[in-house]
Amino acid sequence: MKNDKIRIGIIGTGNIAQSAHIPAYLKQNDAEIVAVCDLKLDRAREVALKYDIKHAVDSIEELVAIDDIDAVSVCTWNNAHAQAAIAAANAGKHVLCEKPMAMNVAEAEAMKEAAEKNNIIFMMGFTNRFRAESQVIKVMAESDKFGDIYFAKTGWLRRRGTPLGWFTDLSKSGGGPVIDIGVHAIDLTWYFMGKPRPISVTACTYDKIGNYQTKGVSRWEALDTDSLVFDTEDSASGFIRFENGASMSFEVSWAINGRDTGVFSHIFGTKAGASLNPFTIYGEVEGYLMDSSPVVEPQDPFVNEIRHFLDCIKTGKEPLASASDGVIIQKILNGIYDSAKLGKEVIID
Ligand SMILES: NC(=O)c1ccc[n+]([C@@H]2O[C@H](COP(=O)([O-])OP(=O)(O)OC[C@H]3O[C@@H](n4cnc5c(N)ncnc54)[C@H](O)[C@@H]3O)[C@@H](O)[C@H]2O)c1
């Protein structure tokens, strides 16, 4: 650290880096972005120029070798998360990694190992945990307001919301909506449930709609939208069992002929339940069923996430979304794909 500022390197200067990570760091008084890296050097240089950032490079190895960096945000395509996080950890830099953690469980475990070996802070960008409403539900769960949470239902259905660019290219993404948006829904709900150990998963994936020409719909766009590859699923559903007897059902789609839901999570406990989207607590008061809606100002979850990352670096405490959490979620995601391929329930160890 220099002048009490945590010096940040951004790896991958595409859409999420420019729309979320960089603006969130710029809002912090104790952080300074000192380097950016992108396969496309022109893009890195353009971002460096715009935000007055000292270094712009085109290789991960070059970025992590820069001395005056304390921490990095990994914002590349999914297939470079492991390479970037491991290189940064081995160079002694703290890591905030975009979701999903990796392409597969072996990569995720190698990332966790590198973080532990080098004693750095490793945090997963599970952004939905940092929404104001999520924090209310988590606090209530921790103070036992829901009792035993034994069942949950989660998902994110988009009617026509397939991202444009590398997302549909399995070699760069590792999967479709399961790994892209299902990761948010499943992680968030698992977090609310108190992170029980998953033991098995059964799932189906579909690629029924694929590329479409529907007009008047908006989509997330990677900065390069010239990819013509579409070899991922476009929807999935399934069921996860946990060691404590609890279970979670989920449904996700990039494209489906049904209603758009946004990310939703319903948890069902022995004392009360809660839903995100719409945000409601389902309880009982004086013998009557009572629904209530906590009032919270919306907050930018990326700002909260990055604030938490910086605080963990300063205090040395383990991030709320740890490498261990990332590995467990990766096991669920890959379990979903394995189950769909095999056509039966698979064990998660
Ligand atoms: N938390 C969220 O809600 C959220 C939302 C959108 C995207 N994301 C995640 O953010 C990441 C990036 O998505 P995006 O939409 O910004 O994509 P993008 O394509 O716009 O940006 C990725 C950038 O990384 C660069 N890149 C790829 N491989 C690289 C490598 N090996 N070295 C250096 N640069 C490399 C690309 O050139 C590109 O500029 C993905 O992992 C995605 O899942 C998270």
The ligand as a MOL file (V3000), in Angstrom:
LIG
                    3D

  0  0  0     0  0            999 V3000
M  V30 BEGIN CTAB
M  V30 COUNTS 44 48 0 0 0
M  V30 BEGIN ATOM
M  V30 1 N -21.3560 -10.1130 -11.4130 0
M  V30 2 C -22.1560 -9.9500 -12.4490 0
M  V30 3 O -23.3520 -9.7310 -12.2960 0
M  V30 4 C -21.5910 -10.0610 -13.8380 0
M  V30 5 C -22.2740 -9.4850 -14.9210 0
M  V30 6 C -21.7140 -9.6130 -16.1950 0
M  V30 7 C -20.5160 -10.3010 -16.3910 0
M  V30 8 N -19.8920 -10.8680 -15.3060 0 CHG=1
M  V30 9 C -18.6410 -11.6300 -15.4810 0
M  V30 10 O -17.6030 -10.7330 -15.8540 0
M  V30 11 C -16.6700 -11.3910 -16.7090 0
M  V30 12 C -16.4730 -10.5680 -17.9800 0
M  V30 13 O -17.7180 -10.4070 -18.6550 0
M  V30 14 P -17.9510 -9.1520 -19.6410 0
M  V30 15 O -19.3810 -9.1090 -19.9360 0
M  V30 16 O -17.2640 -7.9630 -19.0850 0 CHG=-1
M  V30 17 O -17.1620 -9.6780 -20.9570 0
M  V30 18 P -16.3230 -8.7940 -22.0090 0
M  V30 19 O -16.0290 -9.6980 -23.1360 0
M  V30 20 O -17.0380 -7.5040 -22.2730 0
M  V30 21 O -14.9790 -8.4500 -21.2190 0
M  V30 22 C -13.9710 -9.3980 -20.9800 0
M  V30 23 C -12.6280 -8.7880 -21.3900 0
M  V30 24 O -11.6040 -9.7000 -20.9880 0
M  V30 25 C -10.6190 -9.7120 -21.9900 0
M  V30 26 N -9.8750 -10.9690 -21.8600 0
M  V30 27 C -10.3120 -12.2240 -22.1310 0
M  V30 28 N -9.3520 -13.1150 -21.8730 0
M  V30 29 C -8.2790 -12.4070 -21.4110 0
M  V30 30 C -6.9700 -12.7700 -20.9820 0
M  V30 31 N -6.5660 -14.0390 -20.9720 0
M  V30 32 N -6.1370 -11.7810 -20.6000 0
M  V30 33 C -6.5250 -10.4750 -20.6270 0
M  V30 34 N -7.7620 -10.0860 -21.0180 0
M  V30 35 C -8.6290 -11.0410 -21.4030 0
M  V30 36 C -11.3850 -9.5650 -23.3080 0
M  V30 37 O -10.5880 -9.0970 -24.3560 0
M  V30 38 C -12.4810 -8.5700 -22.8880 0
M  V30 39 O -12.0990 -7.2410 -23.1390 0
M  V30 40 C -17.2320 -12.7940 -16.9570 0
M  V30 41 O -16.6090 -13.7110 -16.1010 0
M  V30 42 C -18.7060 -12.6700 -16.6020 0
M  V30 43 O -19.2760 -13.8810 -16.1330 0
M  V30 44 C -20.3980 -10.7330 -14.0530 0
M  V30 END ATOM
M  V30 BEGIN BOND
M  V30 1 1 1 2
M  V30 2 2 2 3
M  V30 3 1 2 4
M  V30 4 1 4 5
M  V30 5 2 4 44
M  V30 6 2 5 6
M  V30 7 1 6 7
M  V30 8 2 7 8
M  V30 9 1 8 9
M  V30 10 1 8 44
M  V30 11 1 9 10
M  V30 12 1 9 42
M  V30 13 1 10 11
M  V30 14 1 11 12
M  V30 15 1 11 40
M  V30 16 1 12 13
M  V30 17 1 13 14
M  V30 18 2 14 15
M  V30 19 1 14 16
M  V30 20 1 14 17
M  V30 21 1 17 18
M  V30 22 2 18 19
M  V30 23 1 18 20
M  V30 24 1 18 21
M  V30 25 1 21 22
M  V30 26 1 22 23
M  V30 27 1 23 24
M  V30 28 1 23 38
M  V30 29 1 24 25
M  V30 30 1 25 26
M  V30 31 1 25 36
M  V30 32 1 26 27
M  V30 33 1 26 35
M  V30 34 2 27 28
M  V30 35 1 28 29
M  V30 36 1 29 30
M  V30 37 2 29 35
M  V30 38 1 30 31
M  V30 39 2 30 32
M  V30 40 1 32 33
M  V30 41 2 33 34
M  V30 42 1 34 35
M  V30 43 1 36 37
M  V30 44 1 36 38
M  V30 45 1 38 39
M  V30 46 1 40 41
M  V30 47 1 40 42
M  V30 48 1 42 43
M  V30 END BOND
M  V30 END CTAB
M  END
